[in-house]
């Protein structure tokens, strides 16, 4: 049961253009969403996050959009740079039965982003 | 400020053996989580430790066990290794349990079971 899905295994973008990475989820108890970037032979690195009470969060070239009704989030990278080439993971954490968030992250399968010079 | 350190970086074991993977959490972090990442997949939550107590567990059998020490470093133990246990094992540490505190991941241990 894949609760977080990244349906595009790969994305190729020209340098300077916008990269849009998508993520869908099924668990309505998810209340916090994160994007991680992973280079080969390194651990995932946190990029940006968003709480379920917001619909947008921006940090420099990175913006995350959340559509709760559609259970969909997206990461926009503008402008894209060759150094952004990596695997991008969407992750979510859920509210537990006590109504507080706890630490388990549920990850999508990842999208390989390639930015061409 | 040191990050999360995992050892060893690579390991080859035989089916049926036991393995121990180690993780030193980032300075000041009291929460450690372990994830298994199979090839082509996203990381899957194994369990989390907070102040030396298990604080949550994913869908992994009991032969996956862990420890957290008073200095907040951690071990992941896997008994009776199976071929499907071949994966990258990631450790992540945090200031606290909640995801919004942020998790810092180590570079992982690549385990191959033959």
Interface residues (C-beta under 8 A of the other chain):
Chain A: X4 X6 X32 X34 X36 X41 X42 X43 X44 X45 X46 X49 X51 X89 X91 X93 X100 X101 X102 X103 X104 X105 X106 X107 X108 X109 X110
Chain B: X4 X31 X33 X35 X40 X41 X42 X43 X44 X45 X48 X50 X55 X56 X58 X90 X92 X94 X97 X98 X99 X100 X102 X103 X104 X105 X106 X107 X108
